[in-house]
Amino acid sequence: MNRTFTITLFSFFIALVSILKTAFAQNPNMVNGIVHDEQNEPLAFASVSLFSATNNQFIKGGMTEENGSFKLEGISAGHYQIKITMIGYLPYEKQIHLVQENLDLHTIILAPDATALGEVTVTAKKDVIERKMDRLIMNVNDNAAFAGKTSFDLFRMAPGVFVNNGSISINGVAGTRIMVNGKPLNLSGDELKEYLQNLKADEVASLEVMAHPPAEYDAEGAGGIINIVLKKNAQEGMNGYVSADYIQGLGKYPAYRPSAKLNYKKDKLGMSLGYTYSRAKDFQDLEQERGYPNDGEYFSTNSSVSRARGHNIRFSSTYEISDKQYLGIDYNGQFGKYSGLNHSLANIFYPDASDNVRSVGTFPNQSSLSHSNVGINYSLTTDTLGSKLTILSDYTYRDRVANSGSISENFDAAGNLLSDTSFNFFFPSISKIFTVGANYNKKFNSTLELTFGGKMTATDIGTKNSYDIFLDDETLYGANAFDYNYREHIAAGFINLNGRFLQTDFKVGLRGENSNIDGALLGDQQDTTIKRNYFNLFPTVFLQRHLDTAENHTLNLSYNKRITRPSYSQLNPFEYYIDNYSMEVGNPLLNPQFTNAYEIGYLYKKRYYVSFGYNRTKDVINQVIESDSTQSLARILRKNTGLEQVYTITLSAPVSIAKWWSTSNTLLLNHTKSQAPEFDLSQSSFLFQSSHEISLPYSFSMNLNAFYAPRILQGNILIRDLASVDIGIQRKILQNKWLVKAAVSDVFFTHKIKASSYFNGSELRLKQTDQTRLLTLSLTYNFDVGKAFSLKELEKSNTEEKSRL
């Protein structure tokens, strides 16, 4: 999108503020109330409908929130009938008269329906999949298939989301950023995966999948944002849980993950403290085959075992200064030790067998991580409509110490030793990130609001790299040492307007970001300085139009532009040997990539969805395996590979097979074109995902989740035939205080990667098997004491930066 159009769009936003403020100066009427049961407990997710009293025509509907409250807004004056229904309760109906003011129905009590009682207790739940104008929501509460699983495991079942070796994509577009309750995660790669593996699925209420995030979010991430929404405190007084998971890799290694959480509030002070400890052992088997110089053929098998021990501490506290303002502080700490040992056997076969070479190697690696984030959150409600000022600030400190080694020997066809190698590579790093931001959300009425704000980010990362090389008669300590220092300052501002105009809901925004980068590579063999300064504008547009008064037919249209900056670890020019013939390297010369995304969708009865999408990304940052028949060493690195285009058709349909069996199904059809000087690939495929909820007698419930993709193209890597089936069962016992779960993931052991990498006309073929088939047993005890309370959910200011660490 060119600059002229962007400036015109920005001017249009400003004009709309004035026009629509006048158009909506008169607040529409609202009907509100609270729904409770006979024990005066709130009833969540009850259906609320408003009908005309004259012709019984449906006017508007909704559902109660978790605290039992509901609001029906934008209602004209007149006579109506309100109806509230919920399974297991008698319907509530009442005639109401609405004049030119809001009508508060106060507390409404629903009486139990004795005829609805039976052996199987049915509880009203939210749909597994909900769609809003700018995001998809997957509700994961009480899914037995996720017993003992982590938040990272949940991503595989989110519609349109695909996870491969820690890389996360939405609708076939990689570069997805992760948030928790709107709080950023300044992590990526293995460290992001480890963090999410310490966040249990039992703590998660839903996932918000934003393929095209609005302007109030950082423009970082071509693959959109996944926001993990944690469960709110529904009980009163002091409450929490104690939980323990035992995970057994079927045929391999066990793991366990105990955790606990405590919530407390008295008067204006609220606190929450959570702790998770994890200890796991995993394996990976990898086979590679490719061409080799001088008409050789390279074959290798790698068998690695990894171990991880981690502690995750989460603390938050809020103080309600008044009814309209509060101050919050939170801390998140991750501390872990990780190690791995890879045994490699490689053979190089030549036309003349006497030239064959065999290589045997051991490649150990170790690392320790200390990651802490402290955040401050201030919120002030400025008027009765709920307009709000929010100020956020975060400081992240991460200390990582890591090293990898190589001990290998090469033999000729007769078994004679040709050469040996022995060294350790050290790459410790310290990262410091400070962010501060403020935004103001002005609500003119229930449908029109304007949000604007700004943010400053300062990042300072230092990495010291060196080798200890062991020779026959001497040891070289700290050889080939080099330092990599990276500093980045980003200043951002945005404006966002959403409301309704000509019977169309809209959300339009514009974000501007200026990046100032200074990188210095200093060492014995190289001395390079990298300086960049660039400014970019990122527009976003969301339109939604209901084609009928019952809102059974809805059209959606969206557009946005996003940037994906390279992660800090990808910029560090380290060299990590996988075996004697394969290595992973960093790339300090990476540039950011830019994506323009378009989507048009149709929603029927708020449940059935079809959409057409197109994403175009230039200067794509992809993981590339550089290999050809003239090179002995295959290099795995991130590069700006060129142009990527992704065309998608999404079909989503929930199906009720029986009263006790409901499913949610998504079919993503895609065509990907990946072009670069070294390769030109094009591939059509699909991703099918299916989730099942089954209610069983005697209060048992079962969940089944599955996915299948015949082909997946990412950069120059084509993955074939990837599938998995997870199944779980659960039951509450002993007055519902104890929850017992059992689950098996990857039941048929089909989550195995078979892939080919294409580069300069050559092909590298690989097979990878991980410990994906697991038996999990989980036991959780929930407790609550005292008077009702709920804790504030604190926002964060450093969403983008956490995801890039």
Residue, then its C-alpha position, 0 to 999 in steps of 0.5 A: m500500500n503506497r504512502t499516498f493511500t495511507i495518508t488519505l486513509f489516516s485523514f479519513f479516520i480523523a474525519l470519521v471521528s467528528i462525523l460519527k460523534t455527531a451521528f451518535a450523540q444520542n445514546p441508544n437504550m440498553v437493557n441489562g441485568i444479572v441472572h442467578d440460580e436459587q442459591n444466588e450463584p451467578l449463571a454463566f452462558a444463559s441465553v437472553s433474547l428480546f422480542s417485539a411485544t406486538n408481533n413476537q419478532f426477534i430483536k436482539g440476543g446475547m449470553t450472560e457473562e461468567n458473573g451472570s450479567f448481560k447487556l442488550e444495547g442499541i434498543s429503540a423505545g417500545h414494548y418488548q418481551i424478554k426471555i431467558t433460557m438455560i438447560g436445566y432451568l425453567p425459562y423466564e419471560k417478562q413484558i417490559h416497557l423501554v423509554q428514552e433511558n436504560l432499563d436495569l432488570h436487576t437480579i433475575i432468579l431462574a428456577p430449576d427444571a425438575t423434569a430435566l434431571g436425569e442420570v447425565t447432568v448437562t451443563a451449558k457451555k460456550d461453543v468450542i469455536e466463536r468468531k468475532m470481527d477481528r479474531l477467532i476464539m477457541n474455548v478449551n475449558d474442561n477438555a479431557a484430551f488436554a489432560g497433563k498437556t501444556s498451553f503449547d499443545l493446545f495450539r495444534m488444535a486451534p483452527g488454522v494454527f499449525v505447529n512444527n518444531g516450535s514454529i507456529s503459523i496461522n492459515g499457512v503464514a509463519g511468524t505468529r506471536i504469543m501473548v498471555n492475558g494480553k501480556p507479552l512473551n519476550l521469548s522465541g524458539d526453544e525458550l518460548k516452547e519451554y515457557l509454554q510447556n510450563l503453562k498447563a492447559d488446565e489453567v487456560a480458558s480459551l485461545e484468541v487467534m488473530a490472523h489479522p490483529p488490529a492497530e492497537y497491537d504491535a505490527e510485529g508478526a506476519g503470522g498474527i497473534i495467539n492470545i492465551v486467556l487464563k481462567k478467571n477466578a470464579q470462586e470467592g475468598m481464598n481459592g486455588y488448586v494443587s495439581a500433579d501430572y505424570i506423563q509416560g512416553l509410550g516405549k520411552y521416557p517419563a516426565y512429571r509436572p506438579s503445580a499449585k496456585l493461590n488467589y487471595k483478596k481482602d478489601k482493595l488488595g488482591m494477590s495471585l501466586g502460581y508455581t509450576y515445576s517440570r522435569a522431562k526427558d525426550f528423544q528425537d531420531l533423525e535421518q538425512e540423505r542428500g548428494y555430496p561432492n564428487d558424485g558421493e551420496y550422504f546418509s546419516t542417522n542421529s539419535s538424541v536424548s534431551r533433559a529439561r528441568g524448569h521452574n515457573i513462578r507467576f505473581s500478580s497484585t492489584y490495589e483498587i485505588s477507587d472504583k474507577q482506578y487501580l494499580g497493578i504489579d506482576y512478576n513472571g520468572q522462568f528458571g531452567k537447566y537443559s541438556g542434550l546428547n546427540h549420537s551421529l553416524a554418517n556414511i558417504f558412499y562413492p562410485d568407487a567403494s574404496d573412497n567411502v568415508r564413515s563418521v562417528g560423532t557425539f555432540p553434547n549441549q547444555s544451557s541454563l536460563s534465568h528469565s524475569n519480567v516485572g510489569i506495572n499497570y495503571s488503569l483509570t476509568t474516566d467517565t460513566l460510559g467506560s472510557k479508560l486510560t491505561i499506562l503500561s511499563d515492563y522490564t525484562y532481564r534474561d541471562r542465558v549461558a549455553n555451550s555445544g560441543s563436538i567429538s567426532e572421528n572420520f574413518d576410511a573404507a578400511g576402518n583407518l582413522l582419517s581425522d578427529t575433531s574435538f571442541n566446545f562452543f560457548f555463547p552466553s548472552i544477557s538481554k535487557i528490554f524496557t518498554v513503556g506505553a500509554n493508550y486512551n480508549k474514548k467511548f462516545n456511546s455503546t457503538l462508537e469508540l476511539t483509541f489512540g496511544g504510543k509506546m517506546t521500546a529500548t533493547d540491549i543484548g550482548t553475546k560473547n562467543s568463543y571456542d575451546i579447541f582440543l588438539d593432540d598436544e595442546t588446548l586452545y582456550g577462547a579461540n576465534a572469540f567474537d562479541y555481538n552487541y545489539r541495540e534497538h529502539i522502537a517508537a510507535g503510535f497508533i489510532n483506532l476507531n470502531g463503531r457502526f456506519l450505514q448498518t455496517d460495523f467497522k474497526v479501522g486503524l493506523r499504526g506508525e513505527n520507527s526502528n533504530i538499530d545498531g549492531a556490532l560484531l567484534g572479534d578476532q577474525q571479523d569486525t562489522t557494524i550494522k546500522r539501520n533506521y526505518f519508519n513504516l505505517f501499518p493500516t488495518v481495516f475490519l468491516q462486518r455487516h449483518l444481512d438480516t435482523a436476526e444476524n443469521h447472515t454476516l459478511n466480514l472483510s479485513y485488511n492489514k499490513r504487518i512486519t516481522r523483525p528477525s528474532y534476537s537469537q537469529l541475528n547472533p552469528f553463532e555456529y552450532y554443529i548438529d553433526n560433522y556435516s550439518m550445522e546451524v548458524g545465525n545471520p546478523l544481516l537479516n532484514p525484516q519482512f513485510t506482509n499484506a493480508y486480505e480476507i473476506g468471510y461469510l458467517y451463517k447463524k454465528r456458527y458456520y463460516v467460509s472465507f477466502g484469504y490472500n497473504r503476500t510477503k516480501d523479503v520472507i524470513n525462512q529457515v533454509i537448508e543450504s546444501d548442494s552436491t558441491q558442498s560437504l557441509a549443510r548449513i541451516l539458517r534464516k534468510n530473506t528468501g524472496l517472495e511468498q504468496v499464500y491463498t486460503i479457503t477456510l471452511s468451519a462447521p460445528v456439528s451436533i451428532a447427538k445430544w451428548w456428542s458435539t464436534s467442531n471441524t475446520l478445513l483449510l485449503n491452501h496454495t503456497k508459492s515460495q520464490a527465491p534465487e535458490f528455489d521456486l516452489s509451489q504447492s497446494s494442500f489442506l489442513f483438516q482439524s476436528s474436535h469432539e466433546i462427548s458426555l458419558p454416563y456417571s459424570f464422565s466426559m471424553n474429548l477427541n482431537a485430530f488433524y491431518a495435512p498431506r503436504i505443508l510448504q514452508g520456505n524451501i522445505l516440503i513436509r508430507d503426511l502429518a497427522s495426530v489423534d489425541i483422546g482423553i477422559q475425565r471425571k470429577i469426584l468427592q464433591n467435585k473437589w477432585l478432578v481425575k484425567a487420563a489421556v493419550s496423545d498421538v494415539f497411532f504414532t503418526h506425528k512423524i515428519k517426512a520432509s524434503s529441502y530444495f536448494n540450488g537444484s539439489e534435494l535433502r531428504l529427512k525423517q524425524t521422529d519425536q516422543t509424541r505418543l504419551l500417556t498422561l495421568s492428571l490429578t487436581y484438587n481445587f479449594d476455596v475459602g471465604k468471601a467472593f472476589s475476583l482479580k484484575e487481569l493485568e496487561k503488558s507493554n512488551t508483547e512484541e519484544k518478548s516474542r523476539l527473544 
